[in-house]
Amino acid sequence: MGFLIIGFVLLFVLTTLPSIWTKYILNKHRKPHPDIPGTGLQFADHLVNKFNLDVKVEETDQGDHYDPIDKAVRISSANAHSNSLTAITTVAHEIGHALQHQEGYEPLMERTALVERAAIMQKFASGALLVTPVLIAVVHTPLIGIITFGAGFIAMGVPVIIHLSTLKVEFDASFERALPLLKKGEYLNHSDQRKAKKILFACAMTYVAASLSSLFNLWKWLKAIKR
């Protein structure tokens, strides 16, 4: 019991604190920057033209992200019309994903394919778990247990695989593309480059936290199955 309590406390710390810290860092650098001439949308358009990217830039209320299916860099309203350090750094990160796509960066392609397959697999898993109680009542066979285990493993295991595959893609977009892009283009001074690195690192920690959380959920499910 003590080990379980420690595990839950550790999980809380590892999954909650990074999120709190990330919000703090992002908000800290959201104020207008006197040395940055354009907004997030303008910066995104500039980078798309500079690197000849075959993508569109859109404002969204769904959070900043790159959509490899629609080939769209989507910038949140908070960053689209701001010239804050948070806005510019976030845009550089999303453009980093577009550069990955242009290059044919294999981990991004694999993650995109995995996400598409995962949606189908999880629909199957949800359906299987939904009808399992009915099948158990009607059909008495060990096969039902196998189906239930398989469906549960898909439901709990697929998110783990997706989160783990996301880590490499996100770290590469931030530290191998966004930071060099900001430095080589001299869009930020040396002091702001250090702040941008902190912003990217804080955001990266949320992906690490999500991966740890999904691993812990899978571990709890496997532990419950053994009982």
MODELLER restraints for C-alpha pairs under 7 A, 6 or more apart:
rsr = mdl.restraints
at = mdl.atoms
rsr.add(forms.Gaussian(group=physical.xy_distance, feature=features.Distance(at['CA:11:A'], at['CA:213:A']), mean=6.91, stdev=0.5))
rsr.add(forms.Gaussian(group=physical.xy_distance, feature=features.Distance(at['CA:14:A'], at['CA:209:A']), mean=5.90, stdev=0.5))
rsr.add(forms.Gaussian(group=physical.xy_distance, feature=features.Distance(at['CA:15:A'], at['CA:209:A']), mean=4.59, stdev=0.5))
rsr.add(forms.Gaussian(group=physical.xy_distance, feature=features.Distance(at['CA:15:A'], at['CA:210:A']), mean=6.68, stdev=0.5))
rsr.add(forms.Gaussian(group=physical.xy_distance, feature=features.Distance(at['CA:15:A'], at['CA:213:A']), mean=6.50, stdev=0.5))
rsr.add(forms.Gaussian(group=physical.xy_distance, feature=features.Distance(at['CA:18:A'], at['CA:205:A']), mean=5.88, stdev=0.5))
rsr.add(forms.Gaussian(group=physical.xy_distance, feature=features.Distance(at['CA:18:A'], at['CA:206:A']), mean=5.68, stdev=0.5))
rsr.add(forms.Gaussian(group=physical.xy_distance, feature=features.Distance(at['CA:18:A'], at['CA:209:A']), mean=6.89, stdev=0.5))
rsr.add(forms.Gaussian(group=physical.xy_distance, feature=features.Distance(at['CA:19:A'], at['CA:206:A']), mean=5.81, stdev=0.5))
rsr.add(forms.Gaussian(group=physical.xy_distance, feature=features.Distance(at['CA:21:A'], at['CA:202:A']), mean=6.90, stdev=0.5))
rsr.add(forms.Gaussian(group=physical.xy_distance, feature=features.Distance(at['CA:22:A'], at['CA:202:A']), mean=4.92, stdev=0.5))
rsr.add(forms.Gaussian(group=physical.xy_distance, feature=features.Distance(at['CA:22:A'], at['CA:203:A']), mean=5.85, stdev=0.5))
rsr.add(forms.Gaussian(group=physical.xy_distance, feature=features.Distance(at['CA:25:A'], at['CA:199:A']), mean=6.22, stdev=0.5))
rsr.add(forms.Gaussian(group=physical.xy_distance, feature=features.Distance(at['CA:26:A'], at['CA:86:A']), mean=5.83, stdev=0.5))
rsr.add(forms.Gaussian(group=physical.xy_distance, feature=features.Distance(at['CA:26:A'], at['CA:199:A']), mean=6.47, stdev=0.5))
rsr.add(forms.Gaussian(group=physical.xy_distance, feature=features.Distance(at['CA:29:A'], at['CA:84:A']), mean=6.45, stdev=0.5))
rsr.add(forms.Gaussian(group=physical.xy_distance, feature=features.Distance(at['CA:29:A'], at['CA:85:A']), mean=5.61, stdev=0.5))
rsr.add(forms.Gaussian(group=physical.xy_distance, feature=features.Distance(at['CA:29:A'], at['CA:86:A']), mean=5.44, stdev=0.5))
rsr.add(forms.Gaussian(group=physical.xy_distance, feature=features.Distance(at['CA:30:A'], at['CA:84:A']), mean=5.06, stdev=0.5))
rsr.add(forms.Gaussian(group=physical.xy_distance, feature=features.Distance(at['CA:30:A'], at['CA:85:A']), mean=6.41, stdev=0.5))
rsr.add(forms.Gaussian(group=physical.xy_distance, feature=features.Distance(at['CA:30:A'], at['CA:86:A']), mean=5.47, stdev=0.5))
rsr.add(forms.Gaussian(group=physical.xy_distance, feature=features.Distance(at['CA:31:A'], at['CA:84:A']), mean=5.46, stdev=0.5))
rsr.add(forms.Gaussian(group=physical.xy_distance, feature=features.Distance(at['CA:32:A'], at['CA:82:A']), mean=6.74, stdev=0.5))
rsr.add(forms.Gaussian(group=physical.xy_distance, feature=features.Distance(at['CA:32:A'], at['CA:83:A']), mean=5.55, stdev=0.5))
rsr.add(forms.Gaussian(group=physical.xy_distance, feature=features.Distance(at['CA:32:A'], at['CA:84:A']), mean=4.62, stdev=0.5))
rsr.add(forms.Gaussian(group=physical.xy_distance, feature=features.Distance(at['CA:33:A'], at['CA:83:A']), mean=5.95, stdev=0.5))
rsr.add(forms.Gaussian(group=physical.xy_distance, feature=features.Distance(at['CA:33:A'], at['CA:84:A']), mean=5.08, stdev=0.5))
rsr.add(forms.Gaussian(group=physical.xy_distance, feature=features.Distance(at['CA:33:A'], at['CA:85:A']), mean=6.61, stdev=0.5))
rsr.add(forms.Gaussian(group=physical.xy_distance, feature=features.Distance(at['CA:36:A'], at['CA:83:A']), mean=6.00, stdev=0.5))
rsr.add(forms.Gaussian(group=physical.xy_distance, feature=features.Distance(at['CA:38:A'], at['CA:83:A']), mean=5.73, stdev=0.5))
rsr.add(forms.Gaussian(group=physical.xy_distance, feature=features.Distance(at['CA:39:A'], at['CA:80:A']), mean=6.25, stdev=0.5))
rsr.add(forms.Gaussian(group=physical.xy_distance, feature=features.Distance(at['CA:39:A'], at['CA:81:A']), mean=5.18, stdev=0.5))
rsr.add(forms.Gaussian(group=physical.xy_distance, feature=features.Distance(at['CA:39:A'], at['CA:82:A']), mean=4.84, stdev=0.5))
rsr.add(forms.Gaussian(group=physical.xy_distance, feature=features.Distance(at['CA:39:A'], at['CA:83:A']), mean=4.40, stdev=0.5))
rsr.add(forms.Gaussian(group=physical.xy_distance, feature=features.Distance(at['CA:40:A'], at['CA:79:A']), mean=5.52, stdev=0.5))
rsr.add(forms.Gaussian(group=physical.xy_distance, feature=features.Distance(at['CA:40:A'], at['CA:80:A']), mean=4.53, stdev=0.5))
rsr.add(forms.Gaussian(group=physical.xy_distance, feature=features.Distance(at['CA:40:A'], at['CA:81:A']), mean=5.99, stdev=0.5))
rsr.add(forms.Gaussian(group=physical.xy_distance, feature=features.Distance(at['CA:40:A'], at['CA:82:A']), mean=5.86, stdev=0.5))
rsr.add(forms.Gaussian(group=physical.xy_distance, feature=features.Distance(at['CA:40:A'], at['CA:83:A']), mean=6.11, stdev=0.5))
rsr.add(forms.Gaussian(group=physical.xy_distance, feature=features.Distance(at['CA:40:A'], at['CA:87:A']), mean=5.50, stdev=0.5))
rsr.add(forms.Gaussian(group=physical.xy_distance, feature=features.Distance(at['CA:40:A'], at['CA:88:A']), mean=5.56, stdev=0.5))
rsr.add(forms.Gaussian(group=physical.xy_distance, feature=features.Distance(at['CA:40:A'], at['CA:91:A']), mean=6.26, stdev=0.5))
rsr.add(forms.Gaussian(group=physical.xy_distance, feature=features.Distance(at['CA:41:A'], at['CA:80:A']), mean=4.79, stdev=0.5))
rsr.add(forms.Gaussian(group=physical.xy_distance, feature=features.Distance(at['CA:41:A'], at['CA:81:A']), mean=6.65, stdev=0.5))
rsr.add(forms.Gaussian(group=physical.xy_distance, feature=features.Distance(at['CA:44:A'], at['CA:57:A']), mean=6.89, stdev=0.5))
rsr.add(forms.Gaussian(group=physical.xy_distance, feature=features.Distance(at['CA:44:A'], at['CA:91:A']), mean=6.12, stdev=0.5))
rsr.add(forms.Gaussian(group=physical.xy_distance, feature=features.Distance(at['CA:45:A'], at['CA:57:A']), mean=6.75, stdev=0.5))
rsr.add(forms.Gaussian(group=physical.xy_distance, feature=features.Distance(at['CA:53:A'], at['CA:102:A']), mean=6.98, stdev=0.5))
rsr.add(forms.Gaussian(group=physical.xy_distance, feature=features.Distance(at['CA:55:A'], at['CA:71:A']), mean=5.04, stdev=0.5))
rsr.add(forms.Gaussian(group=physical.xy_distance, feature=features.Distance(at['CA:55:A'], at['CA:72:A']), mean=5.28, stdev=0.5))
rsr.add(forms.Gaussian(group=physical.xy_distance, feature=features.Distance(at['CA:55:A'], at['CA:73:A']), mean=6.88, stdev=0.5))
rsr.add(forms.Gaussian(group=physical.xy_distance, feature=features.Distance(at['CA:56:A'], at['CA:71:A']), mean=6.64, stdev=0.5))
rsr.add(forms.Gaussian(group=physical.xy_distance, feature=features.Distance(at['CA:56:A'], at['CA:72:A']), mean=4.76, stdev=0.5))
rsr.add(forms.Gaussian(group=physical.xy_distance, feature=features.Distance(at['CA:56:A'], at['CA:73:A']), mean=6.13, stdev=0.5))
rsr.add(forms.Gaussian(group=physical.xy_distance, feature=features.Distance(at['CA:57:A'], at['CA:72:A']), mean=5.78, stdev=0.5))
rsr.add(forms.Gaussian(group=physical.xy_distance, feature=features.Distance(at['CA:57:A'], at['CA:73:A']), mean=4.85, stdev=0.5))
rsr.add(forms.Gaussian(group=physical.xy_distance, feature=features.Distance(at['CA:57:A'], at['CA:74:A']), mean=5.92, stdev=0.5))
rsr.add(forms.Gaussian(group=physical.xy_distance, feature=features.Distance(at['CA:58:A'], at['CA:72:A']), mean=6.90, stdev=0.5))
rsr.add(forms.Gaussian(group=physical.xy_distance, feature=features.Distance(at['CA:58:A'], at['CA:73:A']), mean=6.22, stdev=0.5))
rsr.add(forms.Gaussian(group=physical.xy_distance, feature=features.Distance(at['CA:58:A'], at['CA:74:A']), mean=4.76, stdev=0.5))
rsr.add(forms.Gaussian(group=physical.xy_distance, feature=features.Distance(at['CA:58:A'], at['CA:75:A']), mean=6.18, stdev=0.5))
rsr.add(forms.Gaussian(group=physical.xy_distance, feature=features.Distance(at['CA:59:A'], at['CA:74:A']), mean=5.53, stdev=0.5))
rsr.add(forms.Gaussian(group=physical.xy_distance, feature=features.Distance(at['CA:59:A'], at['CA:75:A']), mean=4.87, stdev=0.5))
rsr.add(forms.Gaussian(group=physical.xy_distance, feature=features.Distance(at['CA:59:A'], at['CA:76:A']), mean=5.73, stdev=0.5))
rsr.add(forms.Gaussian(group=physical.xy_distance, feature=features.Distance(at['CA:59:A'], at['CA:77:A']), mean=6.07, stdev=0.5))
rsr.add(forms.Gaussian(group=physical.xy_distance, feature=features.Distance(at['CA:59:A'], at['CA:80:A']), mean=6.42, stdev=0.5))
rsr.add(forms.Gaussian(group=physical.xy_distance, feature=features.Distance(at['CA:60:A'], at['CA:74:A']), mean=5.87, stdev=0.5))
rsr.add(forms.Gaussian(group=physical.xy_distance, feature=features.Distance(at['CA:60:A'], at['CA:75:A']), mean=5.74, stdev=0.5))
rsr.add(forms.Gaussian(group=physical.xy_distance, feature=features.Distance(at['CA:60:A'], at['CA:76:A']), mean=4.92, stdev=0.5))
rsr.add(forms.Gaussian(group=physical.xy_distance, feature=features.Distance(at['CA:60:A'], at['CA:77:A']), mean=6.18, stdev=0.5))
rsr.add(forms.Gaussian(group=physical.xy_distance, feature=features.Distance(at['CA:61:A'], at['CA:76:A']), mean=5.57, stdev=0.5))
rsr.add(forms.Gaussian(group=physical.xy_distance, feature=features.Distance(at['CA:61:A'], at['CA:77:A']), mean=6.32, stdev=0.5))
rsr.add(forms.Gaussian(group=physical.xy_distance, feature=features.Distance(at['CA:62:A'], at['CA:76:A']), mean=6.80, stdev=0.5))
rsr.add(forms.Gaussian(group=physical.xy_distance, feature=features.Distance(at['CA:63:A'], at['CA:75:A']), mean=6.81, stdev=0.5))
rsr.add(forms.Gaussian(group=physical.xy_distance, feature=features.Distance(at['CA:63:A'], at['CA:76:A']), mean=5.03, stdev=0.5))
rsr.add(forms.Gaussian(group=physical.xy_distance, feature=features.Distance(at['CA:64:A'], at['CA:74:A']), mean=5.57, stdev=0.5))
rsr.add(forms.Gaussian(group=physical.xy_distance, feature=features.Distance(at['CA:64:A'], at['CA:75:A']), mean=4.65, stdev=0.5))
rsr.add(forms.Gaussian(group=physical.xy_distance, feature=features.Distance(at['CA:64:A'], at['CA:76:A']), mean=5.08, stdev=0.5))
rsr.add(forms.Gaussian(group=physical.xy_distance, feature=features.Distance(at['CA:65:A'], at['CA:73:A']), mean=6.37, stdev=0.5))
rsr.add(forms.Gaussian(group=physical.xy_distance, feature=features.Distance(at['CA:65:A'], at['CA:74:A']), mean=5.41, stdev=0.5))
rsr.add(forms.Gaussian(group=physical.xy_distance, feature=features.Distance(at['CA:65:A'], at['CA:75:A']), mean=6.79, stdev=0.5))
rsr.add(forms.Gaussian(group=physical.xy_distance, feature=features.Distance(at['CA:65:A'], at['CA:94:A']), mean=6.06, stdev=0.5))
rsr.add(forms.Gaussian(group=physical.xy_distance, feature=features.Distance(at['CA:66:A'], at['CA:72:A']), mean=5.85, stdev=0.5))
rsr.add(forms.Gaussian(group=physical.xy_distance, feature=features.Distance(at['CA:66:A'], at['CA:73:A']), mean=4.64, stdev=0.5))
rsr.add(forms.Gaussian(group=physical.xy_distance, feature=features.Distance(at['CA:66:A'], at['CA:74:A']), mean=5.96, stdev=0.5))
rsr.add(forms.Gaussian(group=physical.xy_distance, feature=features.Distance(at['CA:66:A'], at['CA:94:A']), mean=5.67, stdev=0.5))
rsr.add(forms.Gaussian(group=physical.xy_distance, feature=features.Distance(at['CA:66:A'], at['CA:97:A']), mean=6.40, stdev=0.5))
rsr.add(forms.Gaussian(group=physical.xy_distance, feature=features.Distance(at['CA:66:A'], at['CA:98:A']), mean=6.96, stdev=0.5))
rsr.add(forms.Gaussian(group=physical.xy_distance, feature=features.Distance(at['CA:67:A'], at['CA:73:A']), mean=6.46, stdev=0.5))
rsr.add(forms.Gaussian(group=physical.xy_distance, feature=features.Distance(at['CA:73:A'], at['CA:94:A']), mean=6.37, stdev=0.5))
rsr.add(forms.Gaussian(group=physical.xy_distance, feature=features.Distance(at['CA:73:A'], at['CA:95:A']), mean=6.91, stdev=0.5))
rsr.add(forms.Gaussian(group=physical.xy_distance, feature=features.Distance(at['CA:79:A'], at['CA:87:A']), mean=4.50, stdev=0.5))
rsr.add(forms.Gaussian(group=physical.xy_distance, feature=features.Distance(at['CA:85:A'], at['CA:196:A']), mean=7.00, stdev=0.5))
rsr.add(forms.Gaussian(group=physical.xy_distance, feature=features.Distance(at['CA:89:A'], at['CA:196:A']), mean=5.94, stdev=0.5))
rsr.add(forms.Gaussian(group=physical.xy_distance, feature=features.Distance(at['CA:92:A'], at['CA:178:A']), mean=4.90, stdev=0.5))
rsr.add(forms.Gaussian(group=physical.xy_distance, feature=features.Distance(at['CA:93:A'], at['CA:173:A']), mean=5.73, stdev=0.5))
rsr.add(forms.Gaussian(group=physical.xy_distance, feature=features.Distance(at['CA:93:A'], at['CA:174:A']), mean=5.30, stdev=0.5))
rsr.add(forms.Gaussian(group=physical.xy_distance, feature=features.Distance(at['CA:93:A'], at['CA:178:A']), mean=4.99, stdev=0.5))
rsr.add(forms.Gaussian(group=physical.xy_distance, feature=features.Distance(at['CA:96:A'], at['CA:173:A']), mean=4.60, stdev=0.5))
rsr.add(forms.Gaussian(group=physical.xy_distance, feature=features.Distance(at['CA:96:A'], at['CA:174:A']), mean=6.83, stdev=0.5))
rsr.add(forms.Gaussian(group=physical.xy_distance, feature=features.Distance(at['CA:96:A'], at['CA:177:A']), mean=5.22, stdev=0.5))
rsr.add(forms.Gaussian(group=physical.xy_distance, feature=features.Distance(at['CA:96:A'], at['CA:178:A']), mean=5.43, stdev=0.5))
rsr.add(forms.Gaussian(group=physical.xy_distance, feature=features.Distance(at['CA:97:A'], at['CA:173:A']), mean=5.55, stdev=0.5))
rsr.add(forms.Gaussian(group=physical.xy_distance, feature=features.Distance(at['CA:100:A'], at['CA:108:A']), mean=6.98, stdev=0.5))
rsr.add(forms.Gaussian(group=physical.xy_distance, feature=features.Distance(at['CA:107:A'], at['CA:169:A']), mean=6.18, stdev=0.5))
rsr.add(forms.Gaussian(group=physical.xy_distance, feature=features.Distance(at['CA:108:A'], at['CA:169:A']), mean=5.88, stdev=0.5))
rsr.add(forms.Gaussian(group=physical.xy_distance, feature=features.Distance(at['CA:111:A'], at['CA:162:A']), mean=6.85, stdev=0.5))
rsr.add(forms.Gaussian(group=physical.xy_distance, feature=features.Distance(at['CA:111:A'], at['CA:165:A']), mean=6.18, stdev=0.5))
rsr.add(forms.Gaussian(group=physical.xy_distance, feature=features.Distance(at['CA:111:A'], at['CA:166:A']), mean=6.86, stdev=0.5))
rsr.add(forms.Gaussian(group=physical.xy_distance, feature=features.Distance(at['CA:115:A'], at['CA:162:A']), mean=6.96, stdev=0.5))
rsr.add(forms.Gaussian(group=physical.xy_distance, feature=features.Distance(at['CA:118:A'], at['CA:158:A']), mean=6.61, stdev=0.5))
rsr.add(forms.Gaussian(group=physical.xy_distance, feature=features.Distance(at['CA:122:A'], at['CA:154:A']), mean=6.56, stdev=0.5))
rsr.add(forms.Gaussian(group=physical.xy_distance, feature=features.Distance(at['CA:122:A'], at['CA:155:A']), mean=5.79, stdev=0.5))
rsr.add(forms.Gaussian(group=physical.xy_distance, feature=features.Distance(at['CA:125:A'], at['CA:151:A']), mean=4.34, stdev=0.5))
rsr.add(forms.Gaussian(group=physical.xy_distance, feature=features.Distance(at['CA:125:A'], at['CA:152:A']), mean=6.77, stdev=0.5))
rsr.add(forms.Gaussian(group=physical.xy_distance, feature=features.Distance(at['CA:125:A'], at['CA:154:A']), mean=6.35, stdev=0.5))
rsr.add(forms.Gaussian(group=physical.xy_distance, feature=features.Distance(at['CA:125:A'], at['CA:155:A']), mean=6.09, stdev=0.5))
rsr.add(forms.Gaussian(group=physical.xy_distance, feature=features.Distance(at['CA:128:A'], at['CA:151:A']), mean=6.25, stdev=0.5))
rsr.add(forms.Gaussian(group=physical.xy_distance, feature=features.Distance(at['CA:129:A'], at['CA:148:A']), mean=6.28, stdev=0.5))
rsr.add(forms.Gaussian(group=physical.xy_distance, feature=features.Distance(at['CA:129:A'], at['CA:151:A']), mean=6.44, stdev=0.5))
rsr.add(forms.Gaussian(group=physical.xy_distance, feature=features.Distance(at['CA:132:A'], at['CA:148:A']), mean=6.76, stdev=0.5))
rsr.add(forms.Gaussian(group=physical.xy_distance, feature=features.Distance(at['CA:136:A'], at['CA:144:A']), mean=6.71, stdev=0.5))
rsr.add(forms.Gaussian(group=physical.xy_distance, feature=features.Distance(at['CA:156:A'], at['CA:218:A']), mean=5.51, stdev=0.5))
rsr.add(forms.Gaussian(group=physical.xy_distance, feature=features.Distance(at['CA:157:A'], at['CA:218:A']), mean=6.28, stdev=0.5))
rsr.add(forms.Gaussian(group=physical.xy_distance, feature=features.Distance(at['CA:159:A'], at['CA:214:A']), mean=6.47, stdev=0.5))
rsr.add(forms.Gaussian(group=physical.xy_distance, feature=features.Distance(at['CA:160:A'], at['CA:211:A']), mean=6.31, stdev=0.5))
rsr.add(forms.Gaussian(group=physical.xy_distance, feature=features.Distance(at['CA:160:A'], at['CA:214:A']), mean=5.23, stdev=0.5))
rsr.add(forms.Gaussian(group=physical.xy_distance, feature=features.Distance(at['CA:160:A'], at['CA:215:A']), mean=5.85, stdev=0.5))
rsr.add(forms.Gaussian(group=physical.xy_distance, feature=features.Distance(at['CA:163:A'], at['CA:210:A']), mean=6.80, stdev=0.5))
rsr.add(forms.Gaussian(group=physical.xy_distance, feature=features.Distance(at['CA:163:A'], at['CA:211:A']), mean=5.06, stdev=0.5))
rsr.add(forms.Gaussian(group=physical.xy_distance, feature=features.Distance(at['CA:164:A'], at['CA:211:A']), mean=5.97, stdev=0.5))
rsr.add(forms.Gaussian(group=physical.xy_distance, feature=features.Distance(at['CA:167:A'], at['CA:207:A']), mean=6.39, stdev=0.5))
rsr.add(forms.Gaussian(group=physical.xy_distance, feature=features.Distance(at['CA:167:A'], at['CA:208:A']), mean=6.90, stdev=0.5))
rsr.add(forms.Gaussian(group=physical.xy_distance, feature=features.Distance(at['CA:170:A'], at['CA:204:A']), mean=6.91, stdev=0.5))
rsr.add(forms.Gaussian(group=physical.xy_distance, feature=features.Distance(at['CA:171:A'], at['CA:204:A']), mean=6.62, stdev=0.5))
rsr.add(forms.Gaussian(group=physical.xy_distance, feature=features.Distance(at['CA:174:A'], at['CA:200:A']), mean=6.08, stdev=0.5))
rsr.add(forms.Gaussian(group=physical.xy_distance, feature=features.Distance(at['CA:179:A'], at['CA:197:A']), mean=6.99, stdev=0.5))
rsr.add(forms.Gaussian(group=physical.xy_distance, feature=features.Distance(at['CA:182:A'], at['CA:188:A']), mean=6.37, stdev=0.5))
